[in-house]
Amino acid sequence: MPSWMTTRKGWQRHHLIPVSVWNKYSIPQEAGMNVNGATNMTYLPVAQGIDLVNPNSSL
């Protein structure tokens, strides 16, 4: 995981495009994306109720 993306209690850092897909296809790299760049990373809640906007969502 990228060092610039801090850890958050109750949240997991997650690649939007999985590394396995990233390594298989060249399209993201050709588009100038970085596997650990901000355009490919997000936080996901690890349990229901953590995300107050979407309380039923979790990993």
Biotite code that builds the C-alpha atoms (Angstrom):
import biotite.structure as struc

atoms = struc.array([
    struc.Atom([0.000, 0.000, 0.000], chain_id="A", res_id=1, res_name="MET", atom_name="CA", element="C"),
    struc.Atom([1.176, 3.520, -0.615], chain_id="A", res_id=2, res_name="PRO", atom_name="CA", element="C"),
    struc.Atom([2.938, 5.280, 2.243], chain_id="A", res_id=3, res_name="SER", atom_name="CA", element="C"),
    struc.Atom([1.069, 8.534, 1.492], chain_id="A", res_id=4, res_name="TRP", atom_name="CA", element="C"),
    struc.Atom([-2.265, 6.894, 2.376], chain_id="A", res_id=5, res_name="MET", atom_name="CA", element="C"),
    struc.Atom([-2.567, 6.889, 6.151], chain_id="A", res_id=6, res_name="THR", atom_name="CA", element="C"),
    struc.Atom([-4.280, 4.107, 8.059], chain_id="A", res_id=7, res_name="THR", atom_name="CA", element="C"),
    struc.Atom([-7.677, 4.828, 9.585], chain_id="A", res_id=8, res_name="ARG", atom_name="CA", element="C"),
    struc.Atom([-9.245, 2.856, 12.417], chain_id="A", res_id=9, res_name="LYS", atom_name="CA", element="C"),
    struc.Atom([-12.219, 0.908, 11.052], chain_id="A", res_id=10, res_name="GLY", atom_name="CA", element="C"),
    struc.Atom([-11.207, 1.409, 7.433], chain_id="A", res_id=11, res_name="TRP", atom_name="CA", element="C"),
    struc.Atom([-9.085, -0.604, 4.989], chain_id="A", res_id=12, res_name="GLN", atom_name="CA", element="C"),
    struc.Atom([-7.028, 0.847, 2.149], chain_id="A", res_id=13, res_name="ARG", atom_name="CA", element="C"),
    struc.Atom([-8.197, -0.686, -1.106], chain_id="A", res_id=14, res_name="HIS", atom_name="CA", element="C"),
    struc.Atom([-7.116, -0.669, -4.761], chain_id="A", res_id=15, res_name="HIS", atom_name="CA", element="C"),
    struc.Atom([-9.983, 0.155, -7.142], chain_id="A", res_id=16, res_name="LEU", atom_name="CA", element="C"),
    struc.Atom([-8.235, -1.767, -9.927], chain_id="A", res_id=17, res_name="ILE", atom_name="CA", element="C"),
    struc.Atom([-6.747, -4.888, -8.269], chain_id="A", res_id=18, res_name="PRO", atom_name="CA", element="C"),
    struc.Atom([-3.010, -5.453, -8.633], chain_id="A", res_id=19, res_name="VAL", atom_name="CA", element="C"),
    struc.Atom([-3.733, -8.786, -10.390], chain_id="A", res_id=20, res_name="SER", atom_name="CA", element="C"),
    struc.Atom([-5.697, -6.958, -13.117], chain_id="A", res_id=21, res_name="VAL", atom_name="CA", element="C"),
    struc.Atom([-3.136, -4.157, -13.220], chain_id="A", res_id=22, res_name="TRP", atom_name="CA", element="C"),
    struc.Atom([-0.340, -6.635, -13.952], chain_id="A", res_id=23, res_name="ASN", atom_name="CA", element="C"),
    struc.Atom([-2.358, -8.474, -16.613], chain_id="A", res_id=24, res_name="LYS", atom_name="CA", element="C"),
    struc.Atom([-3.417, -5.499, -18.752], chain_id="A", res_id=25, res_name="TYR", atom_name="CA", element="C"),
    struc.Atom([-1.408, -2.503, -19.954], chain_id="A", res_id=26, res_name="SER", atom_name="CA", element="C"),
    struc.Atom([-4.321, -0.047, -20.338], chain_id="A", res_id=27, res_name="ILE", atom_name="CA", element="C"),
    struc.Atom([-3.964, 1.639, -16.898], chain_id="A", res_id=28, res_name="PRO", atom_name="CA", element="C"),
    struc.Atom([-0.226, 2.204, -17.399], chain_id="A", res_id=29, res_name="GLN", atom_name="CA", element="C"),
    struc.Atom([-0.787, 3.479, -20.952], chain_id="A", res_id=30, res_name="GLU", atom_name="CA", element="C"),
    struc.Atom([-3.306, 5.948, -19.513], chain_id="A", res_id=31, res_name="ALA", atom_name="CA", element="C"),
    struc.Atom([-0.592, 7.223, -17.161], chain_id="A", res_id=32, res_name="GLY", atom_name="CA", element="C"),
    struc.Atom([-2.101, 5.741, -13.997], chain_id="A", res_id=33, res_name="MET", atom_name="CA", element="C"),
    struc.Atom([-0.082, 4.472, -11.035], chain_id="A", res_id=34, res_name="ASN", atom_name="CA", element="C"),
    struc.Atom([-1.196, 1.306, -9.216], chain_id="A", res_id=35, res_name="VAL", atom_name="CA", element="C"),
    struc.Atom([-0.715, 3.085, -5.862], chain_id="A", res_id=36, res_name="ASN", atom_name="CA", element="C"),
    struc.Atom([-1.789, 6.520, -7.086], chain_id="A", res_id=37, res_name="GLY", atom_name="CA", element="C"),
    struc.Atom([-4.705, 8.498, -5.706], chain_id="A", res_id=38, res_name="ALA", atom_name="CA", element="C"),
    struc.Atom([-6.856, 7.659, -8.739], chain_id="A", res_id=39, res_name="THR", atom_name="CA", element="C"),
    struc.Atom([-6.650, 3.940, -7.912], chain_id="A", res_id=40, res_name="ASN", atom_name="CA", element="C"),
    struc.Atom([-7.018, 4.001, -4.112], chain_id="A", res_id=41, res_name="MET", atom_name="CA", element="C"),
    struc.Atom([-9.925, 4.357, -1.688], chain_id="A", res_id=42, res_name="THR", atom_name="CA", element="C"),
    struc.Atom([-10.925, 3.490, 1.879], chain_id="A", res_id=43, res_name="TYR", atom_name="CA", element="C"),
    struc.Atom([-13.563, 0.833, 2.574], chain_id="A", res_id=44, res_name="LEU", atom_name="CA", element="C"),
    struc.Atom([-15.195, 0.227, 5.973], chain_id="A", res_id=45, res_name="PRO", atom_name="CA", element="C"),
    struc.Atom([-14.247, -3.067, 7.642], chain_id="A", res_id=46, res_name="VAL", atom_name="CA", element="C"),
    struc.Atom([-17.640, -3.559, 9.336], chain_id="A", res_id=47, res_name="ALA", atom_name="CA", element="C"),
    struc.Atom([-21.221, -2.398, 8.986], chain_id="A", res_id=48, res_name="GLN", atom_name="CA", element="C"),
    struc.Atom([-22.049, 0.824, 10.804], chain_id="A", res_id=49, res_name="GLY", atom_name="CA", element="C"),
    struc.Atom([-18.627, 2.466, 10.425], chain_id="A", res_id=50, res_name="ILE", atom_name="CA", element="C"),
    struc.Atom([-19.657, 4.474, 7.366], chain_id="A", res_id=51, res_name="ASP", atom_name="CA", element="C"),
    struc.Atom([-22.358, 6.756, 8.752], chain_id="A", res_id=52, res_name="LEU", atom_name="CA", element="C"),
    struc.Atom([-23.442, 7.842, 5.262], chain_id="A", res_id=53, res_name="VAL", atom_name="CA", element="C"),
    struc.Atom([-23.846, 4.221, 4.076], chain_id="A", res_id=54, res_name="ASN", atom_name="CA", element="C"),
    struc.Atom([-24.253, 2.238, 7.337], chain_id="A", res_id=55, res_name="PRO", atom_name="CA", element="C"),
    struc.Atom([-24.967, -1.097, 5.606], chain_id="A", res_id=56, res_name="ASN", atom_name="CA", element="C"),
    struc.Atom([-21.798, -1.133, 3.525], chain_id="A", res_id=57, res_name="SER", atom_name="CA", element="C"),
    struc.Atom([-18.681, -3.036, 4.523], chain_id="A", res_id=58, res_name="SER", atom_name="CA", element="C"),
    struc.Atom([-16.026, -5.296, 3.007], chain_id="A", res_id=59, res_name="LEU", atom_name="CA", element="C"),
])
